[in-house]
């Protein structure tokens, strides 16, 4: 929501939402973005994805390195 506010897209994207004027839409979007209601959940999800990607990359590197060592013997 913060990004939408920053680029001024809130009134355009949410036009006609309950008949609210653009100014009210911006005010409500600001409240949502400052509240951080989803910030913690999103942060944890990103952290979990990063951990999974790191584990996959490490496993691939270990497997390719181990395979190279056997073939080179």
LOFI-93280 format. One record per residue (C-alpha): x, y negated, z negated; residue in one letter. Coordinates in steps of 0.001 Angstrom, whole numbers, plus 500000, padded with zeros to 6 digits. Layout:
<nodes>
XYZa...
</nodes>
This chain:
<nodes>
500000500000500000x502900497670499265x504157498034502809x500728497226504229x500608494129502047x504092493070503101x503263493191506793x499819491652506319x497977494678507690x495527495226504822x492674493064506186x493045494571509661x493195498204508569x490442497965505983x488179495512507798x484525496180507119x485224498191503979x482149497535501902x481780494148503546x484678492747501514x486444489652502840x490131489853503722x491160487886500638x489422490402498342x490959493328500216x494412491798499723x493738491248496019x492637494848495520x495575496184497528x497942494166495346x496390495649492197x496823499167493588x500425498584494682x501438497047491361x499717499746489341x502006502481490624x499154504983490301x500776507297492855x504392506221492477x505393508937490031x503707511726491999x505210510562495285x508647510234493706x508455513790492335x507297515154495691x510197513459497484x512624514753494874x511272518297495276x511590518135499057x515155516814498797x516075519638496428x514620522242498799x516440520764501804x519725520647499880x519318524281498818x518626525342502411x521642523449503745x523939524875501068x522669528397501744x523263527959505478x526786526644504921x527638529481502522x526244532074504918x528128530691507920x531335530327505945x531090533847504554x530391535218508010x533401533389509470x535663534809506780x534613538385507523x534968538000511269x538396536447510948x539800539326508861x
</nodes>
